[in-house]
Amino acid sequence: MQYRTLGRTGVQVSSLALGAMNFGALGRTTQDEVTAIVDAALEAGINLIDTADVYSGGESEEMIGKAVAGRRDDIVLATKAGMPMGDERNHRGGSRRWLFSALDDSLRRLGVDHVDLYQIHRWDPSTSDEETLSALTDLQRAGKIRHFGSSTFPAHRIVQAQWAAREHHLGRYVTEQPSYSILQRGIETHVLPVTEQYGLGVLVWSPLASGWLSGAVRAGRDITTSRSTFMPQRFDTALPANRVRLDAVEQLAGVADEAGLTMIQLALGFVTAHPAVTGALIGPRTLDHLHAQLAAADTVLSADVLDAIDAVVAPGTDLAAHEKHDTPPALLDPSLRRR
């Protein structure tokens, strides 16, 4: 396992981190299965576990809390808030009112008195940077969080938040958690240059592109990944965008074979090769998934392999731009671009 400094925090984290979105109802995992995955991940050298309050309605946090009991100090524990937690309109977003309540709920579920990294799950356009950063700064001073970061923020919002922190003398985001994979390289154009400029740690999610780069999705095969059961359109190869992805996957499989690598090693080795990336979040649902992904822990891609990947998917290119999660609201809601 490789270790890297998380931005400018001085905290050393593993280049592969354990993402917990599949823990609980979403991934149909039991507590025993989660504990076994956590045990194996820690034994392999992973020291960062990332979850969120919204994952299976808090169940993921509860399961992690039970799995790490008694060894909290050996783990860099991260969680997130901001996505809707139920139908109540104020149980979401980045307001002081909600973040104070949401963090207490997360700490209770995790069974800890603090988290090492608290992240705003999505940019909240209805809340000012000053409001959110002020709340996070106060929670940090209270000892409930050690550091705080953003997740899936557009580049201009990362910059705005950094300036707001400076202008109002508040703590600043020290990490960003964007989506990044061989098939979704758009952040190379805007987000990663900004995170490098401000010295942010970067923990990327979906490095296997929701399973497209796991080796399970190939031409002529039935797609039976877990994601395909509840996101069928994302894997419907009758759709033009998915045919483009499938063609890229077939070419990448050839690159992996020639390099003597699995598709997972190619995919994870690619994202962790970028100098702006601190680590990649893997989200295993089973022990077999975990072991297949851990095989990439020491993968270092040669310049020739990285060049071959560039020839398949050009730098800065998103093959599924419609699936991005940092699109400006005005592009999604016509009322926001009409006078």
C-alpha positions as CSV (number, residue, x, y, z in Angstrom):
1,M,0.0,0.0,0.0
2,Q,1.2,3.5,-0.8
3,Y,0.6,6.4,1.5
4,R,0.3,10.1,0.7
5,T,-0.2,13.3,2.6
6,L,-3.8,14.5,2.5
7,G,-3.4,18.0,1.0
8,R,-1.6,20.2,3.5
9,T,-3.1,18.6,6.6
10,G,-0.1,16.5,7.5
11,V,-2.3,13.4,7.7
12,Q,-1.0,10.3,5.9
13,V,-3.6,8.3,4.1
14,S,-3.6,5.2,2.0
15,S,-3.8,5.6,-1.8
16,L,-6.8,3.3,-1.7
17,A,-9.5,4.3,0.7
18,L,-12.6,2.2,1.8
19,G,-15.8,3.8,0.6
20,A,-18.9,2.6,2.4
21,M,-21.8,3.5,0.1
22,N,-22.6,-0.2,-0.4
23,F,-22.8,-1.0,3.4
24,G,-26.3,-1.6,4.5
25,A,-29.6,-1.8,2.5
26,L,-28.2,-0.4,-0.8
27,G,-25.5,-3.1,-1.1
28,R,-27.6,-5.7,0.7
29,T,-24.7,-6.3,3.1
30,T,-25.0,-7.6,6.7
31,Q,-23.0,-6.4,9.7
32,D,-20.9,-9.5,9.6
33,E,-20.0,-8.9,6.0
34,V,-19.2,-5.3,6.6
35,T,-17.0,-6.2,9.6
36,A,-15.1,-8.7,7.5
37,I,-14.6,-6.2,4.7
38,V,-13.3,-3.6,7.2
39,D,-11.0,-6.1,8.8
40,A,-9.5,-7.2,5.5
41,A,-9.1,-3.6,4.3
42,L,-7.3,-2.5,7.5
43,E,-5.1,-5.6,7.4
44,A,-4.1,-4.7,3.8
45,G,-3.0,-1.2,4.9
46,I,-6.1,0.9,4.1
47,N,-6.4,3.5,6.9
48,L,-9.1,5.8,5.6
49,I,-12.8,4.9,5.7
50,D,-15.3,7.2,4.0
51,T,-19.1,7.2,4.4
52,A,-22.0,9.6,4.5
53,D,-25.2,10.1,6.5
54,V,-27.4,9.5,3.5
55,Y,-25.9,6.0,2.7
56,S,-28.8,3.6,3.4
57,G,-30.4,6.3,5.6
58,G,-27.6,6.2,8.2
59,E,-27.2,2.4,8.3
60,S,-23.7,2.6,6.7
61,E,-22.5,4.8,9.5
62,E,-24.0,2.5,12.1
63,M,-22.3,-0.5,10.6
64,I,-18.9,1.2,10.4
65,G,-19.2,2.3,14.0
66,K,-19.6,-1.3,15.1
67,A,-16.9,-2.5,12.7
68,V,-14.2,-0.1,14.0
69,A,-15.1,-0.2,17.7
70,G,-12.0,-0.4,19.8
71,R,-9.6,0.7,17.0
72,R,-10.8,4.2,16.3
73,D,-7.5,5.9,16.7
74,D,-5.9,3.9,13.9
75,I,-8.4,5.0,11.3
76,V,-8.9,8.3,9.4
77,L,-12.6,8.5,9.6
78,A,-14.6,10.6,7.1
79,T,-18.3,11.2,6.6
80,K,-20.4,13.6,4.7
81,A,-23.6,15.7,5.1
82,G,-25.9,17.8,2.9
83,M,-28.0,15.3,0.9
84,P,-31.6,15.1,1.9
85,M,-32.2,13.0,5.0
86,G,-36.0,12.4,4.7
87,D,-38.8,14.7,3.5
88,E,-38.3,17.5,6.0
89,R,-37.1,20.5,3.9
90,N,-34.5,21.7,6.5
91,H,-32.9,18.2,6.9
92,R,-30.5,18.9,4.1
93,G,-28.1,21.4,2.7
94,G,-25.2,23.4,4.2
95,S,-27.0,25.6,6.8
96,R,-25.7,26.0,10.3
97,R,-29.0,24.7,11.6
98,W,-28.7,21.4,9.7
99,L,-24.9,20.8,9.9
100,F,-24.9,21.0,13.7
101,S,-27.8,18.5,13.9
102,A,-26.5,16.3,11.1
103,L,-23.0,16.0,12.7
104,D,-24.4,15.0,16.1
105,D,-26.5,12.4,14.4
106,S,-23.5,11.0,12.5
107,L,-21.3,10.9,15.6
108,R,-24.0,9.0,17.4
109,R,-24.4,6.5,14.6
110,L,-20.6,6.0,14.3
111,G,-20.2,5.8,18.1
112,V,-17.3,8.3,18.2
113,D,-16.8,11.8,19.6
114,H,-15.2,13.3,16.4
115,V,-14.6,12.6,12.8
116,D,-11.3,13.3,11.0
117,L,-12.8,14.7,7.9
118,Y,-16.3,16.2,7.5
119,Q,-17.4,16.9,3.9
120,I,-20.2,18.8,2.4
121,H,-21.7,16.2,0.1
122,R,-22.8,18.7,-2.6
123,W,-22.7,22.4,-3.1
124,D,-25.8,24.0,-1.7
125,P,-26.8,27.0,-3.9
126,S,-29.3,28.2,-1.3
127,T,-26.7,28.7,1.4
128,S,-23.8,31.2,1.4
129,D,-20.2,30.0,1.7
130,E,-19.9,32.2,4.8
131,E,-22.8,30.4,6.6
132,T,-21.5,26.9,5.8
133,L,-17.8,27.7,6.5
134,S,-18.7,29.5,9.8
135,A,-20.6,26.5,11.0
136,L,-17.8,24.1,10.0
137,T,-15.2,26.3,11.7
138,D,-17.2,26.3,14.9
139,L,-17.6,22.5,14.8
140,Q,-13.9,22.2,14.3
141,R,-13.1,24.5,17.2
142,A,-15.5,22.4,19.3
143,G,-13.3,19.4,18.6
144,K,-16.1,17.5,16.8
145,I,-14.2,17.5,13.4
146,R,-10.5,17.7,12.7
147,H,-10.8,18.9,9.1
148,F,-13.5,19.7,6.6
149,G,-13.8,19.4,2.8
150,S,-16.1,19.5,-0.2
151,S,-17.5,16.8,-2.4
152,T,-18.3,17.1,-6.1
153,F,-18.1,20.9,-6.1
154,P,-17.7,22.7,-9.5
155,A,-14.3,24.3,-9.9
156,H,-15.7,27.9,-9.6
157,R,-17.4,27.0,-6.3
158,I,-14.1,25.5,-4.9
159,V,-12.5,28.9,-5.7
160,Q,-15.3,30.9,-4.3
161,A,-15.2,28.9,-1.0
162,Q,-11.5,29.5,-0.7
163,W,-11.9,33.2,-1.1
164,A,-14.8,33.3,1.3
165,A,-12.7,31.6,3.9
166,R,-10.0,34.1,3.5
167,E,-12.3,37.1,3.4
168,H,-14.2,36.1,6.6
169,H,-11.2,34.6,8.4
170,L,-12.8,31.2,8.6
171,G,-11.4,27.7,8.3
172,R,-11.2,26.4,4.7
173,Y,-12.0,23.3,2.8
174,V,-8.8,21.2,2.7
175,T,-10.1,18.4,0.5
176,E,-12.3,17.8,-2.5
177,Q,-14.0,14.5,-3.4
178,P,-14.8,14.5,-7.1
179,S,-15.9,11.7,-9.5
180,Y,-13.0,10.6,-11.7
181,S,-12.2,7.6,-13.9
182,I,-10.8,6.8,-17.3
183,L,-14.2,7.2,-18.8
184,Q,-15.0,10.5,-16.9
185,R,-11.9,12.8,-17.2
186,G,-13.6,16.2,-17.3
187,I,-12.2,17.2,-13.9
188,E,-8.7,17.3,-15.5
189,T,-9.8,20.4,-17.3
190,H,-11.0,22.5,-14.4
191,V,-11.3,20.9,-10.9
192,L,-7.9,19.3,-10.6
193,P,-5.9,22.4,-11.6
194,V,-7.8,24.3,-9.0
195,T,-7.2,21.7,-6.2
196,E,-3.5,21.8,-7.1
197,Q,-3.5,25.6,-6.9
198,Y,-5.0,25.6,-3.4
199,G,-3.2,22.5,-2.1
200,L,-6.3,20.5,-1.5
201,G,-6.2,16.7,-0.9
202,V,-8.3,14.9,-3.5
203,L,-10.2,11.6,-2.8
204,V,-11.8,10.5,-6.0
205,W,-15.0,8.4,-6.1
206,S,-16.3,6.0,-8.8
207,P,-12.8,5.2,-10.2
208,L,-14.4,2.0,-11.7
209,A,-17.1,4.1,-13.4
210,S,-20.0,2.3,-11.6
211,G,-18.6,-1.0,-12.7
212,W,-17.9,-0.2,-16.4
213,L,-14.2,-0.6,-15.6
214,S,-14.4,-3.6,-13.3
215,G,-14.0,-6.2,-16.1
216,A,-17.6,-7.3,-15.7
217,V,-18.9,-5.2,-18.6
218,R,-17.7,-6.5,-22.0
219,A,-19.2,-6.7,-25.5
220,G,-21.3,-9.8,-26.0
221,R,-21.9,-10.4,-22.3
222,D,-25.0,-9.9,-20.2
223,I,-24.4,-7.1,-17.8
224,T,-25.2,-8.4,-14.3
225,T,-23.5,-5.8,-12.1
226,S,-25.3,-4.7,-8.9
227,R,-25.6,-1.1,-10.3
228,S,-27.3,-2.3,-13.5
229,T,-30.2,-3.7,-11.5
230,F,-31.3,-0.2,-10.2
231,M,-29.6,2.0,-12.8
232,P,-30.6,0.1,-16.0
233,Q,-30.4,3.1,-18.3
234,R,-26.7,3.6,-17.3
235,F,-25.9,0.2,-18.7
236,D,-28.4,-0.1,-21.7
237,T,-26.0,-0.7,-24.6
238,A,-28.8,0.3,-27.1
239,L,-28.2,3.9,-26.1
240,P,-25.6,5.7,-28.2
241,A,-23.7,7.1,-25.2
242,N,-23.3,3.6,-23.7
243,R,-22.2,2.1,-27.0
244,V,-19.4,4.7,-27.0
245,R,-18.4,3.6,-23.5
246,L,-18.5,0.0,-24.4
247,D,-16.2,0.6,-27.4
248,A,-13.8,2.4,-25.1
249,V,-13.9,-0.4,-22.5
250,E,-13.1,-3.0,-25.2
251,Q,-10.0,-0.9,-26.3
252,L,-9.0,-0.5,-22.7
253,A,-9.2,-4.2,-22.1
254,G,-6.7,-4.6,-24.9
255,V,-4.4,-2.1,-23.2
256,A,-4.7,-3.9,-19.9
257,D,-4.0,-7.3,-21.4
258,E,-0.9,-6.1,-23.2
259,A,0.3,-4.6,-19.9
260,G,-0.4,-7.8,-18.0
261,L,-3.0,-6.0,-15.8
262,T,-6.6,-6.6,-14.8
263,M,-9.1,-3.9,-15.8
264,I,-9.4,-2.9,-12.1
265,Q,-5.6,-2.5,-11.8
266,L,-5.6,-0.4,-15.0
267,A,-8.5,1.8,-13.7
268,L,-7.2,2.3,-10.2
269,G,-3.6,2.8,-11.3
270,F,-4.8,5.4,-13.8
271,V,-6.6,7.7,-11.2
272,T,-3.9,7.4,-8.6
273,A,-1.2,8.3,-11.1
274,H,-2.4,11.9,-11.4
275,P,-0.3,14.1,-9.2
276,A,-3.3,16.0,-8.0
277,V,-5.0,12.8,-6.7
278,T,-4.3,11.7,-3.1
279,G,-6.3,8.5,-3.2
280,A,-9.1,6.6,-4.8
281,L,-12.3,5.4,-2.9
282,I,-13.1,1.8,-3.6
283,G,-16.6,0.6,-2.8
284,P,-16.6,-3.2,-2.5
285,R,-19.9,-5.0,-1.8
286,T,-18.2,-8.3,-1.0
287,L,-14.9,-9.6,0.2
288,D,-14.1,-10.9,-3.4
289,H,-14.7,-7.4,-4.7
290,L,-12.3,-6.0,-2.1
291,H,-9.5,-8.5,-2.8
292,A,-9.8,-7.8,-6.6
293,Q,-9.4,-4.0,-5.9
294,L,-6.6,-4.4,-3.3
295,A,-4.6,-6.1,-6.1
296,A,-4.2,-2.6,-7.5
297,A,-2.7,-1.2,-4.3
298,D,0.9,-1.2,-5.6
299,T,0.1,-0.7,-9.3
300,V,2.2,1.9,-11.0
301,L,1.4,2.5,-14.7
302,S,4.2,3.1,-17.1
303,A,4.2,6.2,-19.4
304,D,3.5,3.9,-22.4
305,V,0.3,2.5,-20.7
306,L,-0.9,6.0,-19.7
307,D,-0.3,7.2,-23.3
308,A,-2.3,4.2,-24.6
309,I,-5.2,5.2,-22.3
310,D,-5.0,8.8,-23.5
311,A,-5.3,7.5,-27.1
312,V,-8.6,5.7,-26.1
313,V,-10.1,8.5,-24.0
314,A,-8.6,11.9,-24.5
315,P,-7.5,14.0,-21.5
316,G,-10.3,16.1,-20.1
317,T,-13.0,14.1,-21.8
318,D,-16.3,12.9,-20.2
319,L,-17.8,10.0,-22.2
320,A,-21.0,10.4,-20.2
321,A,-21.4,14.1,-19.6
322,H,-25.1,13.6,-18.8
323,E,-24.1,11.7,-15.6
324,K,-22.0,14.4,-14.1
325,H,-22.9,15.6,-10.6
326,D,-21.4,19.1,-10.6
327,T,-23.5,20.6,-13.4
328,P,-24.5,24.2,-12.7
329,P,-28.1,24.4,-11.6
330,A,-29.1,26.7,-14.5
331,L,-28.3,24.0,-17.0
332,L,-30.8,21.6,-15.2
333,D,-33.6,24.0,-14.4
334,P,-34.8,26.2,-17.3
335,S,-36.4,28.7,-14.8
336,L,-32.9,29.7,-13.7
337,R,-31.8,30.8,-17.1
338,R,-34.9,32.8,-18.0
339,R,-35.8,36.4,-17.1
